[in-house]
Amino acid sequence: MSDILAPDAPIAAAPAPDRTAAPAARTFDVDCTLAYQVNGPTDFLFQIHALDGLDQRVLDESLVITPPLPHHVYCDPTVGHRFLRLHADAGPVELRYRASVERRPIAVDPQAREMPIAELPDDLLHNLNPTRYCESDLLGRAAQMQFGDLPPGHVRVQAIVDWIYDNVAYQIGSTQATTTSRDVFVQRAGVCRDFAHLGVTFCRALNIPARLVVGYARFEEPPPDFHAVFEAYLGGRWVMFDATRMSPVDELVRIAIGRDAKDVAFATIFGPATMTSMNPLITAR
């Protein structure tokens, strides 16, 4: 069972920000608590550690598991995010992860171009393919009809983001763990994961490499939650977009990067365990 993203994120949204000038580096404090009731031998795989690399740097961090349990952390060498593995027997289990992370946003070039397929790095080609939740092969015609005639590059990806924001309602409880981008396109409702999946899908359908990003984000209204956005490969680098406009992408602390939600679940559970509480907080200094 995977807890991909809890469906209880806040609904408030802000206008699309101007990101053409990079803000100064900022430090964010993460304080994430997860609690479970375990009813029998269970193995957990968590992705809650802040990514140490790209445009952010982990200054310090700590992990407390109650009761103390055997565990270890390993790093995915492809993108650098970390996995926490632990085994628990029956009883309550609580994790508390804290970190201070420096975030260095990069200025966005509104003239950034789409890269021809022949110029893409080899290790990015898989980000063009349809996946379990991002059915770019099934939505290819819709993407071409809606965005195919727009100027290629950042302008076109921003048009995708604006279209999703204008045409898909942010509606808690409207989707579930098995909901795909095609489902969201049809029903026109979803949560942050669904908005990001649809952005990834439209980009891939237009031959723009795209991927999902999950992290810690600040929201104006509670409750706190993990947040999903997407990145498109433009002008030779990854550029982050948030079609929900719920939290500035320059303030998102990355946890994991993947092809879709199945790669970035914050918890995967092998056994009889139930989450009893979740509180992923982030504050700016």
C-alpha positions in Angstrom: 0.0 0.0 0.0 1.4 3.4 -0.9 0.5 6.8 0.6 1.3 8.8 -2.5 -0.1 12.1 -1.2 -2.7 12.7 1.4 -5.9 14.2 -0.1 -6.3 16.9 2.5 -4.2 19.8 1.2 -5.6 23.3 1.4 -7.5 25.0 -1.4 -6.3 28.6 -1.3 -4.4 29.6 -4.5 -2.3 32.6 -5.4 -1.8 34.4 -8.8 1.0 33.0 -10.9 4.2 34.7 -9.6 6.9 36.5 -11.6 10.0 34.3 -11.5 12.2 36.0 -14.0 14.5 37.3 -11.2 15.9 34.7 -8.9 15.2 35.4 -5.2 18.0 35.2 -2.7 18.8 31.9 -1.0 16.6 31.2 2.0 16.7 28.6 4.8 13.6 26.5 5.6 13.0 24.4 8.7 11.2 21.1 8.1 9.5 19.3 11.0 7.6 16.1 9.8 5.8 13.7 12.1 4.2 10.5 10.9 2.4 8.1 13.3 1.1 4.5 12.6 -0.8 1.8 14.4 0.9 -1.5 13.4 -1.2 -4.7 13.9 1.5 -7.2 12.9 4.9 -7.5 11.4 5.3 -4.7 8.9 8.0 -3.3 6.7 8.0 0.4 5.8 9.7 2.3 3.0 9.6 6.1 3.5 10.6 9.0 1.4 10.6 12.0 3.8 14.2 13.1 3.8 14.9 16.4 2.1 16.9 16.0 -1.1 20.5 17.1 -0.6 21.5 18.5 -4.0 20.3 20.4 -7.1 19.1 23.8 -5.9 19.0 23.0 -2.2 21.4 22.0 0.5 20.7 20.2 3.8 22.4 22.1 6.5 21.5 19.7 9.4 18.9 17.0 10.0 17.7 14.5 12.6 15.4 11.4 12.7 13.8 10.0 15.8 11.8 6.8 15.7 9.6 5.8 18.6 10.0 3.1 19.8 13.6 2.7 18.6 13.5 0.3 15.6 16.2 -1.2 13.3 16.3 1.0 10.2 18.6 2.3 7.5 18.7 5.0 4.9 19.9 4.5 1.3 20.3 7.0 -1.6 19.0 6.6 -5.1 22.1 7.5 -7.2 20.1 8.6 -10.2 18.4 11.7 -8.7 19.8 11.7 -5.1 16.6 11.2 -3.0 16.8 9.0 0.0 14.7 6.1 1.3 14.2 5.1 4.9 13.6 1.4 5.5 12.4 0.0 8.8 10.6 -3.0 10.3 8.0 -2.9 13.1 6.0 -5.4 15.0 2.6 -4.8 16.5 2.1 -1.5 18.4 2.3 2.3 17.7 5.1 3.7 15.7 6.1 7.4 15.3 8.7 9.0 13.1 9.9 12.6 13.5 12.2 14.0 10.8 13.6 17.5 11.2 15.9 19.4 8.8 17.2 22.8 8.0 17.5 23.3 4.2 19.0 26.1 2.2 17.1 26.7 -1.0 18.7 28.6 -3.9 16.0 29.4 -6.6 17.2 29.8 -10.1 15.8 32.6 -12.3 13.4 31.5 -15.0 14.1 32.4 -18.6 10.7 33.1 -20.3 12.5 32.6 -23.6 13.7 29.1 -22.7 13.3 26.8 -25.7 12.2 23.2 -26.0 15.0 20.9 -26.9 14.9 18.9 -30.1 14.8 15.1 -29.4 18.2 14.7 -31.0 19.8 17.2 -28.5 18.3 15.6 -25.3 20.7 13.9 -22.9 20.4 10.1 -23.0 19.4 9.9 -19.3 16.3 12.1 -19.9 14.7 10.2 -22.7 12.6 8.1 -20.3 10.9 11.3 -19.2 9.2 11.4 -22.6 7.4 8.1 -22.2 3.8 7.4 -21.0 3.7 5.9 -17.5 1.1 4.4 -15.1 -0.4 7.8 -14.1 0.7 10.0 -17.0 -1.0 8.6 -20.2 0.6 10.9 -22.7 -0.1 8.4 -25.5 -3.9 8.6 -24.7 -4.0 12.4 -24.4 -1.7 13.2 -27.3 -4.4 14.4 -29.6 -6.0 16.6 -26.9 -2.5 18.1 -26.2 -1.9 18.9 -29.8 -5.3 20.4 -30.3 -5.0 22.6 -27.2 -1.3 23.6 -27.3 0.2 22.3 -30.5 0.0 25.7 -32.3 1.5 27.7 -29.4 5.1 28.9 -29.6 7.3 26.1 -28.3 9.3 26.6 -25.1 8.5 28.2 -21.8 5.5 30.0 -23.2 3.8 26.8 -24.2 4.5 25.0 -20.8 3.1 28.1 -19.0 0.0 27.9 -21.2 -0.4 24.3 -20.1 -0.1 25.3 -16.4 -2.6 28.1 -16.9 -5.1 25.8 -18.7 -5.0 23.3 -15.9 -5.5 26.0 -13.3 -8.4 27.5 -15.2 -10.1 24.2 -16.2 -9.5 21.7 -13.4 -11.2 22.3 -10.0 -9.1 21.7 -6.9 -11.5 19.4 -5.1 -10.5 17.3 -2.0 -11.9 13.7 -2.3 -12.5 13.9 -6.0 -9.7 11.4 -6.8 -8.0 8.4 -5.3 -4.7 6.6 -5.4 -5.5 4.9 -8.8 -6.7 8.1 -10.5 -4.7 8.8 -13.8 -4.2 12.0 -15.8 -6.8 10.8 -18.3 -9.3 10.5 -15.5 -8.6 14.0 -14.3 -8.8 15.4 -17.8 -12.3 13.9 -18.2 -13.7 14.7 -14.7 -11.9 18.1 -14.5 -11.2 17.8 -10.8 -8.4 16.6 -8.6 -5.8 17.5 -6.0 -2.1 18.6 -6.3 -0.9 15.2 -7.5 -3.5 15.2 -10.2 -2.7 18.7 -11.4 1.0 17.7 -11.6 0.2 14.5 -13.4 -1.8 16.3 -16.1 1.0 18.8 -16.6 3.5 16.0 -17.0 1.2 14.3 -19.4 0.6 17.3 -21.7 4.3 18.1 -21.8 5.3 14.5 -22.7 2.6 14.4 -25.4 4.3 17.5 -26.9 7.8 15.8 -26.7 8.8 17.9 -23.7 10.5 15.8 -21.0 8.6 16.2 -17.8 8.7 14.7 -14.3 6.9 14.8 -10.9 8.4 16.4 -7.8 7.2 16.0 -4.3 8.3 18.1 -1.3 7.5 20.2 1.7 5.6 23.4 0.9 4.1 26.2 2.9 0.3 26.8 2.6 -1.7 29.8 3.7 -4.4 27.6 5.1 -4.1 24.4 7.1 -3.9 21.4 7.2 -0.2 20.9 6.2 0.5 18.2 3.6 3.1 17.0 1.2 2.9 18.9 -2.1 3.3 17.7 -5.7 4.4 19.9 -8.6 6.1 19.1 -12.0 9.2 20.0 -13.9 9.7 20.4 -17.6 13.0 20.3 -19.4 13.5 23.7 -21.1 16.6 25.5 -22.2 18.9 22.7 -21.1 17.6 22.5 -17.5 14.6 21.5 -15.4 12.1 24.2 -14.7 9.5 23.8 -11.9 5.8 24.6 -12.3 2.8 24.4 -10.0 -0.6 24.3 -11.7 -2.4 24.7 -8.3 -0.7 28.0 -7.5 -1.1 27.0 -3.9 2.5 27.6 -2.8 5.5 29.3 -4.4 7.7 26.8 -6.2 10.8 28.7 -5.1 9.9 27.8 -1.5 9.3 24.1 -2.1 11.9 21.8 -0.4 12.3 18.7 -2.6 12.0 15.2 -1.2 11.7 13.1 -4.3 11.6 13.2 -8.1 10.1 10.6 -10.3 8.3 9.7 -13.5 4.9 9.8 -11.7 3.4 9.3 -8.2 4.4 5.7 -8.0 8.1 6.7 -7.8 7.6 9.4 -5.1 5.2 7.9 -2.5 6.1 9.2 1.0 5.2 5.9 2.5 5.0 2.4 1.1 3.7 -0.2 3.6 4.1 -4.0 3.5 1.9 -5.3 6.2 -1.1 -4.5 8.5 -0.5 -0.9 9.5 -2.7 2.2 9.5 -1.6 5.8 9.6 -3.0 7.6 12.6 -1.6 11.1 12.1 0.5 13.1 9.7 2.0 16.6 10.2 4.6 17.7 7.6 5.5 21.2 8.6 7.8 23.7 7.0 8.7 27.2 8.1 10.9 29.9 6.6 13.5 31.7 8.6 
